[in-house]
Amino acid sequence: MQAPQTKHWLLLGTLSLAWGFAFYLIAVALESFQPLTIVNIRLAVGATTLYWVMRWKGHRFPREGHWWGRFALLTLLGNLIPFSLITWAETEISSSQAGLLMALMPISTMVLSHFFVHGDTLTPRRLFGVFLGFGGVVVLVGGEALEGMGGSALLAQLAVLLATLAYASNAVHAKRLPPIDTIVVSTGSLGVGALMLLPFTLYLEPPAAIMPSLDALGATLTLGIVSTGLATWMYFRVVTDCGPSFLSIINYIIPAIAFAAGVLFLNESAQPSQFAGLLLILAGIALTQNRPPARPA
């Protein structure tokens, strides 16, 4: 496992944009499509996008049968369970609340990595960094996202928390894979996921003669191409090189990017408390990173 380089931070920032914008795209897509249908479309579109990239790069699917079982487990933990849970949850809770709950992912990821990934030890300093970063997210997003916690929306909130655990488990499992090109494992997992989910989608959400709005159709296709296909490719690249704990801090970066974009491009006002939250997030991220080994004297 290598120390994060500039290219990995750039990939993480791009991935943050792709996934952070997905919450909004899901909300738009739900105007015309049902939850499982959205997930199935984004998986199929994402797999198709990456398949052409894979062939352009000269790669093919592995012939060994055991890889398809690995693809199935990866897509179950990294796509089917979390995509379905989050999409359904957003029919009951706001996208901002869902994003806030996702910020709990780093703690579960670091605990799992401590036991299953060599060299990714959970130290008191890194644990403090996780809680500091989450506190920064709470301050940055604001107390409004905490309103309505529990009560009638408890089931939806628990669904998002379960999704974060699935994401964490998938990141740890991906790091433990035998050597394989990331474009192949990305394409394979998305393709298998689309096929696995299709019977359930057809049974639970039978196709109907609907005319989706252009906004909903465009949002769903963007979810598939960018937030699923290309994002999955970047995801496997980052987790393979730098490990699941480094990847998990994306849940702190997403709210920070949303805050910066609102101030820079939408002329939104920024409160002093939000800048304080941003500083807490940056401090938390710094503390979660493994220190480089000391050089011999």
N, C-alpha and C positions, 0 to 999 in steps of 0.2 A: 504494500500500500504506500503510495507516494504522497509527499506533501503537496497541498494545493498550489498550483501555479496560476499565472495570470489567465491563461486560457480556461482553466477550470472555474475561476471566479466569473469570467465572461459567460461561460456556459450556464453557470448557476443563475446569473442575472437574467439571461435570456429565458431560461426555464421558468424563472419566477414570473416573468411577464406572461408567458404562455399559459401557465397554470392559474395565475392570479386573475387574468381576464376570463378564464373559463367559468368562474362563478357567475359573471354577468351574462355570458353567452348561454349558459344553462337556463337562466331565468327567462331570456328571450325565447329560446327554443321551446320552453314549456307552454308558450302561448298557443302552439299548434300541435305539438307532439306529446305523447305520454312518456313517462320516465324511462322505461325499459327500451322503448323504441329509440329514444335519443342515444342511449348507451350503445345499442346495437349498431346504429348508423355511424357513430363516431369511431367505433372499433373497426368496422368494415372499411370506412373511408381512410382511416389511419393506416390500416394494413395495406390497402391498395397503394397509397402514397409511398410507403416505405418499400413495397415490393419493387416498384420501378427504380427506386434509388438503389436497392440492393443489386438488381440485375445490371444497372449502369456501372456499379462499382465492381462487377465481375464475380459476385458471390452467389452461392446457391444454398438451399436448405440442406442440413446434414442428413445423411442417409441412416445413421444409427437411430434405432427406434426409441432409445431412452431419452433422446432430446425432446421428443414430442410430449413425453410425460412432464419434463421440466418446463416446457413452454406452457403446458396446461396449468401447472402450479403457479407459475409466474403471473399468468393472466388472471387466475382466480384471486390471488392476493393483491395484485397491483392494478387490476382493471375491473373485473366483474363485481367483486364485493364492494370496494370503495366507490366506484362510479355509480352503482345502483343505489347504495345507501345515501350518498351525498345528493344525488339528483332527487331521490324521494324526499329527503330531509328538507330540501329547499322548497317543497310544496307546503311545508309547515312552519319553517323559520326563515329569517332573512339571510341573504347571502353574506352580509357582514358578520352575523352571529356564527354562521357556518365557518367562515374564514378564521374567526377568533378561536373557535374550538379546534381547528386544524393546527393552531400554534402549539398545541399540547404534544404534537408528534415527536419533537426532539427528545423528550425525556424517555418515552418508550423505546425509541430507536437506540439511544445510548445504552439503556439497560440491556437490551437484547444484544447489541454489539459487544458489550463487555464480556458476555458469556460465549458468544459464537464467532467473533471476528478477532483474529490474532492482531495484537498491536493497537486495538481500539479500546483501551482501558478507561473505565469511568472513574475519574478522580473527583475529590471534593471540589476542586477548582472548576472543573468542567460542569459538575452538577449545579454549582452556584451560578455559572454562566447561563445554563438553561433556564433557571427560574428568573434570573435577571432579564433575559431576553423576553420571556413570556410576560413579565411585568411591564416591560416596555411596550409590548403589543397592546396590552390592556389600556395603558395610558394613551397610546397613539390613537387607537380605534375609538376610545371614549366609553363612558359608562352606558351609553344607549345600547350597545351590543350585549351588555350583561342583563338588560331588562328582559324579563320573561324567562329567565333560566328556571328550569323545573316546570312544575305545573302541567298544563295540557300539552306543552311542547316537549316534555321530557323524553318521550320515545324518539323523537326526531333528533334531539341533542345527543342521546346515547348512540344513535345510528352514526352520527358524524364521528364520535369518539371511537366507535368500533372500526370505522373506516381508517382512522389514523393508525390504529393498531395493525390493520391489514397492510397499510403502506409501509410501516416500520418492519414488519416481518418480511415483506417482499424485498425491501432494500438489503436486509441482512442475507436473505437467501441468494439474491443476485450477486452479492460479493463473493459467495462461496461456490459459484459456478465454475466448472472446468473452463479452460481458455476457449473462447469463441468470439468472433467478430460481433461488435455491438449491433450493427445493422441487421444481422441475421437473427439474433435473439429478439430484437425489437419487433421485426416483421413477423417472426414465427409466433410470438406470444399474442400479438394483436389479432392475427389471423385465426389462431385457435380459439381465442376469446370470442370472436364474432360468431364462429360456428357453434361453440358451446352454448351461447346465450340465445341463439336464434329460435330453438324450439320453445323455450320459455316465453320469449317475446311474442311469438305467434299464438301461443295458448292463452297467455294472460292479457295480451293487448292485441286482439285480432285486427288485422288491417281493415281500415275503414276508408270510404271515399271522402277524403278530406282535401281541402285546398289550402295548404300551409301558406302563411304570409311570406313575402320575400324576406322580411327580417328574420323570421324563425328559420327559414330554409338556409339563409346565409349564415346564421349563427351556428346551426347544426353542422354545416359543411366546414366552417372554420374550426369548430371543436374537433372534427375528425382530422383535418389536415395539419393544423398547427398545434392545438392543445392536446392531441392524442398521438398522431403519427410522429411528427418532428420532435415533440416534447419527449416521447418515450425513447427515441434514439439518443437525445441529449442526456436523459435520465440514466440510461445504462452506461453511457460513456463516463459520466461523473462518478457513479457509484462503483464502477469497476476500477477506476484510477485512484479515487480518494477515499472510498469507504462510505458506509451508510450514515455515519454521524455527521460528516461534512455535508452530505446531501440534505440532511434533515433541517439544517438551519434555513432552508428555503422558506419555511413557514414563518420566519421572522422577516425575511427580506421582502416577501410579497406585500405585507401591510406598509412597509417603509417605502416601497416603490409607488404604491397607490397614493400615499400621502404626498410624496414629492411630485407626482404627476398632477395631482389636484392643485398644488400650489403654483407649479410652473406653467401649466397649460390651460387650467380652468379658472385661474385667478381666484381660487378659494382662499379664504383667510386662514392663517395658521396661528393657533394659540401657543403661548409659551409652554404650556403643558405638553403639547404635541412634540415640540422640539426636545423637551426633556425625555419623552418616550423614545424618540429616535436615538438619542444618546444612550439610553439604557439598552436598546436593541444592539447598537454597535458594540457596546461594552460586553454584553452577553455573548455575542458572536466571537469576539476576541478571546474571551475566557474559555469558550468551548473548543478552541483549536488546540491540538496537541503541540506542546512546546518542542522545538527541534532539539535533538540530543546534544548534550554539551560536548564541545571539542576537547580532546585530550590536551593537557597542558604540555 
